[in-house]
Amino acid sequence: MSPLIRPLRSIANGFGVAWWARVQTTGPDVTYWFGPFITRRGLEQELSSFLDDIASEQPGSVSHSLVRTRRSEPLTIAAEG
């Protein structure tokens, strides 16, 4: 990975133009944010390994959407209840 990628991702995220995957699971009810990425293509290339990792935890269901946004911590949000 180029040494410029990390700062570029940070800048893109700061301006709200970075690509993120919002992954939601049920059983347990959790929202995961995966990113930031400079391009949608870059996110799509890395997303399958992230989804595989989540699937290994055997949630009831998994859905995801790709969004351009600005995110900060927390990147994992469990539903309370």
N, C-alpha and C positions, 0 to 999 in steps of 0.2 A: 504494500500500500504506500502510495506517495506520502511524503511528510506533509504535504499541503492539504491532504484530504480532511484531516481532523479540524483544522482551523476553518476550512471552507464549509464543512458541515455545521460548525458552530455559528458562523456568520449567517448561513442560510436559515438556520433555526431561529436566530435572533430576529431576522426580518420576516419570519413566518412563511417562508417559501420552501422549507425543507419538506421532504416526503416522509411520512410516518405510516406504519400499519397499526390500526386499532384492532386488536384481537380480543374477542369476547368469548368466554366459556361459561357453560352452565354445569352445575354439579362438580366443582364449586363455581359460584358466580364471581368471576374475576375479569377485569379488563386489564390487558397488557398493552403497553405502547412500545413499538419496536422502531428504532430510528435514532437519529435523523439520517436521511440520505439526501444527496444533492439531486439525484435523478430518480424518477419513477422506475426506470429500468434497473438501476442499482439496487433499489429496494426489492423489486421482483426477483432478482437473482439471489438474494440472501434470505428471502422470506421462507422458502420451503424448509430450510434447516431449523428456523425458529419455530415454525408450525409443527415440525416433527418432534422437537423438544417438548412442546406443550402437549402434544398428543401422547407422549410417553407417560404423562401424568394421568392419563385415562379420564379426561373430563367427560361429562354427559354429551356435550356438543361444543363445537368450535366454529366461530364465524369471524370473518375479518373484512375490513375495508381499508383502502389506501386513501390517505388524505394529505393535503398540503396544509401544514399548520405550524405553530410554535408550541413546543412542549417543554416542560421542566419536570422535576420530581413532584410527586411520585410517578414512576413508570409502571407500577403494578398496583392496582386498586381492587381490593376485595370488597364485595358487597357486605354491608353490615346487616345483621338481623338474626 
